[in-house]
Amino acid sequence: MMKVVAPVGALLASVALLLMGNGLQGTLLPLRAEIEAFSPVSIGVMGSAYFLGFALGCLYGPVVVGRVGHIRTFTAAAALASTVALAHAMITEPWAWWPLRALTGFAFAILYMVIESWLNERATNETRGTVMSIYTVINLTVIMAGQMLLTLYDPGSFPPFALASILVSLAALPVALTTALAPAPLQSTKVRFARLYRISPVGFIGAFTVGLGNGAFWSLAPLFATSGGLDVNGVATFMSLVVLGGAIGQYPLGKLSDRTDRRRVILLAAGGVVLTGALLPTVAGLFAPGLYVGAFLFGLTAMPVYSLSVAHMNDFVEPDGFVEASSGMLMVYALGAIAGPVIASWATGVAETDLLFPYISLVYLGFSGFVVLRMRARASPTSEEKTDFVATPGTSPALGALDPRSDAEATDGHVGDTEGSVAGESAPDAPAAPESAGSGESADAERGMVSRPPPDRT
């Protein structure tokens, strides 16, 4: 294990500090906005602005890296994210916080992209799976630690903003001082959204659903917790239990999905979200400590849905299209997360009561119905045709190349008509992908995989 961690230890330390700082801000800002009497819609727009900036960072990060290099890009993005954290404390107005959150999302997308491309460069084919697992564990645990840091200070004071800034600033040190060679330049991977939907409608809509529902959760859940009678310590615990539940639920549900139709497991998880989301408002009104149990159950069911959706998409993707699919799924998630917070906050403002979890339940209920329809329209791939489940944190498109399921020798991207392009990681001097799959191509077509040209799919 130490032989695997040693070459990437500094990078993992950087990402741990970044996630801790981002986790702290994610819970702090909605609470401070409530203290400053922001309207629900203003807080929702603030959450959407983060994901808008994140999507733009995924799109334009490779351009910045191509101009100034990985190290300069990372230090500049860290400086931007650190400065913005402090600016929130200096100007407590909605009109200022919206662009500030967009800048934060933009900066963090680039920071994750640089780290993940560097991890991919340092990992070998033999260690990629282990590095990915360690990285995922860090993602699932350090955010929780960042949220618990909120208990150290009053959210109405300056110190928590300063602490978030310090954590992001410290994250730049391991990268800025490294003597390792910078990785190869980031490449833009072409993403064709219509094609991704044809490959796997359930995977595609699953990613969008997670954006609509979970994106609204991250933006507005602290307000729900306070309305349920929890103090600052309680809110931090509530949010941390969601992350803990998600960390625990990833692998049992993922391994179960390897042994059966993944859509059954996706439907099971989505049904759990519907049930938990419907019960949480009632629990909040009757028994505030019950919110902790509900938070854990919500995380247990809602947080793995993205990874399950990505795994289902990958069951139908050709090896040379894996990075495109991974990048596309992240962008679909981001688009949903841009819309979700605004819709949920608007509904709350109109109804004059917190509708966050009823909204999430409705979103996942609609998705559940879609999954049922797709299960009737299309057979599941056999166990031999499926890829292994891998927990997939939605951090940046560059993570696709680190995923052990990807074909590291065939990540040059695609050409032709596109609907957008995001950062991928292209191995230098990688051989071209074969023009045809021989006898395997007909087998792929028979089970519904996309070959060249992609077949029409109902």
C-alpha positions in Angstrom: 0.0 0.0 0.0 2.8 2.5 0.9 4.4 1.9 -2.5 1.2 2.9 -4.1 0.5 5.9 -1.9 4.1 7.3 -1.7 4.2 8.7 -5.3 0.8 10.4 -5.0 0.8 11.2 -1.3 1.3 15.0 -1.7 -1.5 15.1 -4.3 -3.9 13.2 -2.0 -3.0 15.6 0.8 -3.9 18.6 -1.4 -7.2 17.1 -2.4 -8.0 16.3 1.2 -7.5 20.0 2.2 -9.5 21.2 -0.8 -12.4 18.9 0.0 -12.3 19.9 3.6 -12.4 23.6 2.7 -15.2 23.1 0.2 -17.2 21.0 2.6 -17.0 23.7 5.2 -18.1 26.4 2.8 -21.0 24.2 1.5 -22.7 24.1 4.9 -21.5 27.5 6.2 -22.9 29.7 3.4 -26.5 28.6 3.5 -26.5 29.1 7.3 -24.9 32.5 7.0 -27.3 33.5 4.2 -30.2 32.6 6.5 -28.7 34.8 9.3 -28.4 37.6 6.8 -32.1 37.1 5.9 -31.6 36.0 2.3 -34.8 34.8 0.7 -35.1 31.1 -0.2 -34.9 31.8 -3.9 -31.7 33.8 -3.3 -30.1 30.9 -1.5 -31.2 28.6 -4.3 -29.7 30.8 -6.9 -26.5 30.8 -4.9 -26.4 27.0 -5.0 -27.1 26.9 -8.8 -24.4 29.5 -9.4 -21.8 27.2 -7.9 -22.7 24.4 -10.3 -22.8 26.8 -13.2 -19.3 27.9 -12.4 -18.3 24.2 -12.0 -19.6 23.3 -15.4 -17.8 26.3 -17.0 -14.6 25.2 -15.2 -14.9 21.7 -16.7 -15.3 23.2 -20.1 -12.5 25.8 -20.0 -10.1 24.3 -17.6 -8.0 22.6 -20.3 -7.6 26.0 -22.1 -6.1 27.5 -19.0 -3.8 24.5 -18.3 -2.7 24.6 -22.0 -1.7 28.2 -21.7 0.2 28.3 -18.4 0.7 24.7 -17.2 -0.6 22.6 -14.4 1.3 24.1 -11.5 0.5 27.7 -12.4 -3.1 26.9 -13.0 -3.5 25.1 -9.7 -1.9 27.9 -7.7 -4.0 30.5 -9.5 -7.2 28.6 -9.0 -6.3 28.0 -5.3 -5.7 31.8 -4.9 -9.0 32.6 -6.5 -10.9 30.1 -4.3 -9.2 31.3 -1.2 -9.9 34.9 -1.9 -13.5 34.3 -2.7 -14.0 32.5 0.6 -12.9 35.7 2.4 -14.9 37.9 0.1 -18.1 36.3 1.2 -17.5 37.6 4.8 -16.8 41.1 3.5 -19.9 41.6 1.3 -23.0 39.8 2.7 -25.4 40.6 -0.1 -27.2 38.1 -2.5 -26.1 40.0 -5.6 -22.5 39.6 -4.5 -22.7 36.0 -3.3 -24.1 34.7 -6.6 -21.1 35.5 -8.8 -18.8 34.6 -5.9 -20.3 31.1 -5.7 -19.9 30.8 -9.5 -16.2 31.7 -9.2 -15.8 29.1 -6.4 -17.4 26.4 -8.6 -15.2 27.4 -11.5 -12.0 27.4 -9.4 -12.8 24.0 -7.7 -13.5 22.3 -11.0 -10.1 23.3 -12.2 -8.4 22.4 -9.0 -9.9 18.9 -9.1 -9.1 18.6 -12.7 -5.4 19.3 -12.2 -5.2 17.0 -9.2 -6.9 14.1 -11.0 -4.9 14.4 -14.2 -1.8 14.4 -12.1 -2.9 11.3 -10.1 -3.6 9.6 -13.4 -0.1 10.5 -14.7 1.6 9.1 -11.5 -0.5 5.9 -11.3 0.4 2.8 -13.3 -2.0 0.4 -14.9 -1.3 -1.9 -11.9 -2.0 0.8 -9.3 -4.8 2.8 -10.9 -7.5 0.8 -9.1 -5.9 1.3 -5.7 -5.3 5.0 -6.2 -8.9 5.4 -7.4 -10.2 3.6 -4.3 -8.1 5.7 -1.9 -9.1 8.9 -3.7 -12.8 7.9 -3.4 -12.5 7.2 0.3 -10.9 10.6 0.8 -13.8 12.2 -1.1 -16.4 10.3 1.0 -14.8 11.1 4.4 -13.0 14.4 4.2 -16.0 16.5 3.2 -17.6 15.2 6.4 -14.7 16.4 8.4 -15.0 19.8 6.8 -18.6 20.1 7.7 -17.8 19.2 11.3 -15.3 22.1 11.4 -18.4 24.4 11.4 -18.9 23.5 15.1 -15.8 25.4 16.0 -17.1 28.8 15.3 -20.3 30.9 15.1 -21.4 30.9 11.4 -22.3 34.6 11.9 -18.6 35.4 12.6 -15.5 35.9 10.4 -13.3 32.9 11.6 -15.1 30.1 9.7 -14.6 32.0 6.4 -10.9 32.5 7.3 -10.6 28.8 8.1 -12.0 27.8 4.7 -9.6 30.2 3.0 -6.7 28.7 5.0 -7.5 25.2 4.0 -7.7 26.0 0.3 -4.4 28.0 0.5 -2.6 25.1 2.2 -3.8 22.8 -0.5 -1.6 24.7 -2.9 1.7 23.9 -1.1 2.2 20.3 -2.0 1.6 21.0 -5.7 3.5 24.3 -5.8 6.6 22.7 -4.2 6.6 19.4 -6.0 9.7 18.4 -8.0 7.7 15.9 -10.1 7.3 16.4 -13.8 3.9 17.9 -14.7 1.5 15.6 -16.5 0.7 15.7 -20.2 -1.6 18.6 -21.3 -5.3 18.1 -20.8 -7.2 17.1 -23.9 -10.8 18.1 -24.7 -13.0 15.1 -24.9 -16.0 15.5 -27.2 -19.3 14.9 -25.5 -22.4 14.0 -27.5 -25.4 14.1 -25.2 -27.9 12.7 -27.6 -25.6 9.8 -28.2 -25.1 9.2 -24.5 -28.9 9.1 -24.0 -29.2 6.5 -26.8 -26.5 4.4 -25.2 -28.1 4.3 -21.8 -31.3 6.2 -21.2 -31.4 5.1 -17.5 -27.8 6.1 -16.9 -28.3 9.5 -18.6 -31.5 10.4 -16.8 -30.1 9.0 -13.6 -27.2 11.5 -13.6 -29.6 14.3 -14.4 -31.9 13.2 -11.6 -29.1 13.2 -9.1 -28.2 16.7 -10.2 -31.8 17.9 -9.8 -32.3 16.2 -6.4 -28.9 16.0 -4.7 -27.8 19.4 -6.1 -30.8 21.0 -4.3 -30.0 19.0 -1.2 -26.4 20.3 -0.9 -27.6 23.9 -1.4 -30.7 23.9 0.9 -30.4 21.1 3.4 -28.8 23.2 6.1 -31.8 25.5 6.1 -34.1 22.4 6.4 -32.1 21.2 9.4 -32.4 24.6 11.2 -36.1 24.8 10.5 -36.3 21.3 12.1 -34.9 22.7 15.4 -31.2 21.8 15.0 -28.5 24.2 16.2 -25.2 24.7 14.4 -23.7 21.5 15.9 -26.8 19.6 14.9 -26.7 20.9 11.3 -23.1 19.9 11.0 -23.9 16.4 12.3 -27.0 16.2 10.0 -24.9 16.9 6.9 -22.1 14.7 8.0 -24.4 11.7 8.6 -25.7 12.1 5.0 -22.1 11.8 3.8 -21.4 8.9 6.1 -24.5 7.1 4.9 -23.4 7.7 1.3 -20.0 6.3 2.0 -21.4 3.2 3.6 -24.0 2.6 0.9 -21.8 2.9 -2.1 -20.1 -0.5 -2.1 -22.9 -2.9 -0.9 -25.3 -1.4 -3.5 -22.6 -1.4 -6.1 -21.6 -5.0 -5.6 -25.2 -6.0 -5.5 -25.6 -4.3 -8.9 -22.7 -6.3 -10.3 -24.7 -9.5 -9.6 -28.1 -8.5 -11.0 -29.8 -6.0 -13.3 -28.3 -2.6 -12.2 -31.6 -1.0 -12.8 -33.2 -3.0 -10.0 -30.6 -1.7 -7.6 -31.0 1.9 -9.0 -34.8 1.5 -8.5 -34.3 0.2 -5.0 -32.1 3.2 -4.1 -34.4 5.7 -5.8 -37.4 4.2 -3.9 -35.5 4.6 -0.6 -35.0 8.3 -1.5 -38.7 8.7 -2.2 -39.6 7.2 1.1 -37.0 9.0 3.2 -37.7 12.3 1.5 -41.5 11.9 2.2 -40.9 11.0 5.9 -38.2 13.5 6.8 -40.5 16.6 7.0 -42.9 14.7 9.3 -40.0 13.5 11.5 -38.7 17.1 11.8 -42.1 18.2 13.1 -42.5 15.4 15.7 -39.0 14.3 16.8 -36.0 16.5 16.0 -33.4 13.8 16.9 -35.0 11.6 14.3 -33.6 13.9 11.7 -30.2 12.2 12.3 -31.6 8.8 11.4 -33.3 10.2 8.4 -30.1 12.0 7.2 -28.2 8.7 7.4 -30.9 6.8 5.4 -31.1 9.6 2.9 -27.3 9.5 2.3 -27.4 5.7 2.2 -29.9 5.7 -0.7 -29.4 9.0 -2.6 -25.6 9.3 -2.7 -24.9 6.0 -4.5 -27.3 6.7 -7.4 -24.8 8.7 -9.4 -22.2 5.9 -9.2 -24.8 3.3 -10.1 -25.9 5.4 -13.1 -22.4 5.7 -14.3 -21.8 2.0 -13.9 -25.0 1.3 -15.9 -23.8 3.6 -18.6 -20.4 1.9 -18.8 -22.1 -1.5 -19.3 -23.0 -0.3 -22.8 -20.0 1.9 -23.7 -17.2 0.8 -26.0 -13.7 0.9 -24.4 -12.6 3.9 -26.5 -15.8 5.8 -25.5 -15.4 5.5 -21.8 -13.8 8.9 -21.1 -16.4 10.6 -23.2 -19.2 8.8 -21.2 -17.6 9.7 -17.9 -17.2 13.4 -18.9 -20.7 13.5 -20.3 -22.3 12.0 -17.2 -20.6 14.7 -15.0 -21.8 17.5 -17.3 -25.4 16.0 -17.2 -25.2 16.0 -13.5 -24.0 19.6 -13.4 -26.9 20.7 -15.7 -29.4 19.1 -13.3 -27.6 20.7 -10.3 -27.9 24.1 -11.9 -31.7 23.8 -12.2 -32.4 21.8 -9.0 -31.7 24.4 -6.3 -33.6 27.2 -8.1 -36.7 24.9 -8.5 -36.7 23.7 -4.9 -36.2 27.2 -3.5 -38.8 28.7 -5.7 -41.3 26.0 -4.6 -40.4 26.7 -0.9 -40.9 30.4 -1.4 -44.3 30.0 -3.1 -45.6 27.6 -0.5 -44.0 29.4 2.4 -43.0 26.1 3.9 -39.9 24.0 3.4 -40.5 21.8 0.4 -36.9 20.5 -0.2 -37.5 16.9 0.6 -41.0 16.7 -0.9 -39.4 18.1 -4.1 -36.5 15.5 -3.9 -39.1 12.7 -3.4 -41.1 13.9 -6.5 -37.9 14.0 -8.6 -36.9 10.5 -7.7 -40.4 9.2 -8.0 -40.5 10.4 -11.6 -37.1 8.8 -12.2 -38.3 5.5 -10.7 -41.2 5.4 -13.1 -38.8 6.0 -16.0 -36.6 3.1 -14.8 -39.6 0.8 -14.7 -40.5 1.7 -18.3 -36.9 1.1 -19.5 -36.8 -2.3 -17.8 -39.8 -3.3 -19.8 -38.3 -1.9 -23.1 -34.8 -3.4 -22.9 -33.1 -6.4 -21.4 -30.2 -6.2 -19.0 -26.7 -7.1 -20.2 -25.4 -10.5 -19.0 -22.9 -10.6 -16.1 -20.1 -11.3 -18.6 -20.9 -8.1 -20.5 -21.1 -5.8 -17.5 -18.2 -3.8 -16.1 -17.3 -3.9 -12.4 -18.9 -1.3 -10.2 -16.6 1.6 -9.1 -17.7 4.3 -6.7 -17.4 7.5 -8.7 -17.1 10.9 -7.0 -18.4 13.7 -9.3 -15.4 15.9 -9.1 -14.0 16.5 -12.6 -14.0 14.9 -16.1 -10.3 14.1 -15.7 -11.3 11.4 -13.2 -12.5 9.2 -16.0 -9.0 8.3 -17.1 -8.0 7.3 -13.6 -11.0 4.9 -13.3 -9.7 1.3 -13.6 -12.6 0.5 -16.0 -11.3 2.9 -18.6 -9.1 1.8 -21.5 -6.0 3.9 -20.8 -4.7 3.2 -24.3 -7.8 4.6 -26.0 -8.7 7.9 -24.5 -8.0 10.2 -27.4 -11.6 11.4 -27.6 -13.9 11.4 -30.6 -14.3 13.5 -33.7 -17.3 14.4 -35.6 -20.5 16.2 -34.7 -20.5 17.2 -31.0 -22.7 18.9 -28.5 -19.9 20.1 -26.2 -16.4 19.3 -25.1 -15.0 18.9 -21.6 -11.6 18.0 -20.2 -10.4 14.5 -20.4 -7.0 13.0 -20.0 -5.3 11.7 -23.1 -2.3 9.4 -22.7 0.6 10.7 -24.8 1.4 8.7 -27.9 -1.4 6.3 -27.2 -2.1 4.0 -30.1 -5.3 4.6 -32.1 -8.3 2.5 -31.2 -9.1 -0.3 -33.7 -11.5 0.5 -36.4 -13.7 -2.5 -35.8 -14.3 -5.0 -33.0 -14.5 -8.0 -35.3 -16.9 -10.7 -34.1 -17.4 -8.8 -30.8 -19.0 -5.9 -32.7 -22.1 -8.0 -33.6 -22.3 -9.2 -30.0 -22.2 -5.7 -28.8 -25.0 -4.7 -31.2 -27.1 -7.6 -30.2 -27.1 -6.5 -26.5 -27.6 -2.8 -27.4 -24.1 -1.4 -27.1 -23.1 1.4 -29.4 -20.8 0.5 -32.3 -19.8 2.6 -35.3 -22.2 3.9 -36.4 -24.5 3.9 -33.4 -27.7 2.1 -34.0 -31.1 3.6 -33.4 -32.5 2.7 -30.0 -36.0 2.9 -28.6 
